[in-house]
């Protein structure tokens, strides 16, 4: 499922420009609008595969100014050229599973399927990616990342990624074609201090690396309160939340509590599938007991290559 590119069209560029002009505030320069429209157009037509950092950061700010409405409108333009994919054949998810996931995403921004993948598959993948002994992370992090080349050598991951189930869910949620653009896996271990929390994304934050994205996490270990569960705030991207926690950055539990927001903690067994729109507030949590670990795999789907540059997944070229 490589990115789908369209032939260059002045009409497409003008549609992006007209949309941006309608949302951008009067104090935002015309130059910024032109640059952003051009970058979106270049990504849609394949002239570029990602956007310059200054454009990508501008899009982050516009997300907050419009509470995500601009992003949805951009996806609507994309869908005119790259419509959503049809229901997959040979699916490993049932139609009922898929519809339940999409309904849950539309109401809360998350869907959770406990123990979805079988233990034999999970154990085989753990051995393949992590071996039997935990490595030691560097002092600035509690996470040990798996190399992308190692992930791409996994036949099981390739089968899951190319089955089109995840793509169909993401595409239906976006209302446009969806492409896998990131694959990652890591082990989190106990380090005994909180110096790494911000760098390891263990404080509340929003993800804004692309116009629209959807992540699929698979727990490869049983996850309890003390072994690094994922935590999220349902539909926080669309709610009227205080200004001081409505921008890019890292936020403490106390800041969220002062705003009347309480996270949902995903305590679940190995094999659990978490589908997450991480443009909502979320965080990881640290391992609190020595000897405990958490292992996880992440697939990310996007509506357009516009955004942060990521390594190419060779399966898709």
N, C-alpha and C positions, 0 to 999 in steps of 0.2 A: 504493500500500500504506500508507494512513494507519493510525494506531493503532486497534485494535479495543477498544471500551469495552463493559463489561457493566452491566446494570442494578444499582442499589445492592442489596446483599444483606448482611444481618447475619451470615449464615453465613460469607461470605467474610472479613469482618472478624474474626470469631471464630477462623477457621482460621489467619489470619496471627498473631493474638495467641497462640494456643495453641502454634504453632510457635516463635515468638520466646521465649516463656516457657521452653520446653524447652531452648533453647540459651543464653540469657543467663545469665551468672554471677549468683550470689546478691547480689553487691555492686553489680550494675547496677540502677538504680532501676526500680520498676514504671512510673513516669511515662515513662521512656525507651522501654520496651517498648510502652506504649500509643500514644505518638507515632509510633513507627516503624510499628506495625501500621496505624494510621489513615492514614498517608501512603501506604503500599503499597496499601491499599484504595481510597483516593481516586484514585490513578493508574490502577488497574485499571478503575474505574468511570467514569473521565473527569471526575471532579469537579475534579481538578487535572492539569496536564500535566508537572509536575516537582515535586521535593521541596525543602523549605527546606534551606539549607546545613547546619544543625546535624544534621538527620536524615541527610542524605547522608554527612556525615563520620562519624556513628555507624556507618553501614553499612560504611564502610571498615574500621573497627576490628573489627567482628564478622566480616568476611571472614577476618581473620588469626586470630582466636580459634578459628574453626571450620575453617580451611584450605579455605574455599570450600564446605563442606558445607551451610551455611545458605543460601547463594545457590542451590544446586541444589534444595534443598527448596522455596524460594520459587518457583522456576521450575515445580516440580511442581504447586504450587497454581495458578499462572497457566495451566498447560496444561489444567487441568480446564475452563477457560472459553475459553481461546484456544489450541486444539490446533495442532500443526504443520501446515504447508501441504502440499498434494499435490505430486507431481512436476510440474514446469512443462512446458507444451506449447510448441513452437516454441523450444526451448532453444538457446542458442549454445554451451553446454557439452554434451559427450556424456554419456550416463549413466555410462560408464566413468570419465570425468574427475571427475564429481561424486562417485561412490562412492570413488574414490581420494582425493579431497580430504577427505571425511568420515572415512575410515579414518585418514589422516595426522593430522587434527585430534584424533581421539580418542586417539591414541597419543603425540603430541608437542605438541599445541596449535598446530601450524602446518602449512600445506600450501603448496607452491611449484610453480608451473607456468611454467617458463622460456619466454620468447618466445611467450606465449600469444596476445597481440593482435598483429595485423599491423602492419608498419612503416608502410604508408600511413595507417592509422587513427591510429597514434601520432603521426606527423609532423603530420597535420592537426589533431589535438587540441593539440599543442604550439604550433602557430601561433595557434590559436584562443585559448588561455589565456595564453600568454606573449609572443607576438609573436616577433620575430627578434633583439631586443637585450635583454640582461640589465639589469634595473633595479638600483639600489644600495640595499641594506637599511639600516635605521637602525643606529646604532652598537652597540645592545644585542642585536642578533640577526644571524644569518647567513641567515635565512629571509625570503623575500618571499612573502606569502600572496596568493592570488587571491581577489577578492571573491566572495561567495556568489552575488550577482546575475549575475556573469559566468559562473559555473559552471552556473547554472540556464538560461542562454541556450544552452548546448551541446546540440544535438540528439543527438549521439553519447552523451554522458554520460546523458542522459535515457533513451535506448534501453537502455543497459546497466543502469541502475538499475531500470527498470520491466520488464525481461525476466523477472524472478522467479528467475533462476538463483542469484544471490547470496542472495536471500531464502530459497530452498529449502535451500541449504547451511547458512545460519545457523539456520534453523528446525529442521532435522534435528539439528544439533549441540546446540542448546538443549533440544530435545524439546518446544518450544512455538512459538507464532506469533512471527515476527520482523519487525521494522519498521525500515526505513531512517530514521535520525534525524540523521545528520550526513554532510555532503559537504564535502571540503576538497581543496585543491591548493596546492603551494608549490614554489618554486625555492630550493635551497640553494647559496650561493656561498662562495668563499674570502674569509676576513676576516683571517687571519694571527695570530689569538690565540685563547686558550681561555676568555676571560671569558664567553662566551655559552653554554657547554656545558650548564649546568644549565637555563637558561631555554629553550633550544632542544631540550630532552629528549635531549641527547647524553651523558647519564650513565645508568647502569642504573636502572630504575624499574619499577613496576607501575602499570597504569591501573585506577582504581576509580570511574569516573564514573557507572556504572549497575550494576544487579544482575548481569546477564550481558550481554556485548557481544562482537561479532566484527567485525574490521576486514578490509577488502579493499584492498590497496595495489596500484597499477599503476606500475611504473617507466616513465617516459617518456623516459629517457636510459639509455645503457649505464652500468652502475655497476661500477667496479673498487674495489680496496682503498683507493685514494686519493680516490675521488669520492663519499664519504658512504654506504656500504652500511648496510643495516639489520642489527642483530645481536640475537640472542635466545638465551635459555636454555630448552630444551625442558621443558615441564611443571614449571617451577620453582615454580608456585603450589601444587602438591600434594606436593612433596618435603619431607623433613625437613631444612630448611636452618637455619643458625644464626640465633638470635633477632635479632642486630644487622642482618641484611639481610632481615627478614621483615615489615617495616612500610612504610608510605608514606614516601617520601623519595627522595633521589638517592644512588647508590652508585658508587664508583670501580672501575676495573678491578682495582686492588690488593685492594680489599675482596672482590670476587668470587673472585679467585685464592686469597686466604687461606681462603676457604670451600670451595675445591676445585671451583669452578664455571667452566666454559669456554664462552664464547658461540659460536654458529654464525653466521658472517658470510654474508649473502646477496649474493654477487657474481654479477651476472646481466645479460643484455642488456635493452635497451629492449623493452617489451611484456610483461615478466614480471609475473605475478600472484602476489602474496603474500597468503595468507589467515591471519590472526593473531588468536589469543586473547591479547590484550595484558594480561590479568590475570597473565600470566607475565612474568618479568623480560625486559626488552628495552631497546634504546636506538637512537638514530640516531648517526651518526658525522660528524665535520666533513670538509669539503673540504680536502685537504692540499696541493693543487697550484694555484697561481694560474691562472685561466682555465678551470678545470674547474667544472662545475655538476652538480647533480642535480635533476631534476624528477619529481614524484610526485603521484598522485591517491589520495585515501582515501575509501572508503565505510564507514560504520559502521552496523551493525544491532544492535538491542537487543531484549530480551524484554519490556520494560516502560518506559514513559516516566519512571518513578521514577529520580531521580538529578540530575545536573548539567543546568542549563537550557542549551539550545542553540537557535540560530535555526531557524525553521520553514522546511522545504523546500517551496516553493509547489507543486511537481508533485503533492505528496501530499495537498493540502487539497481 
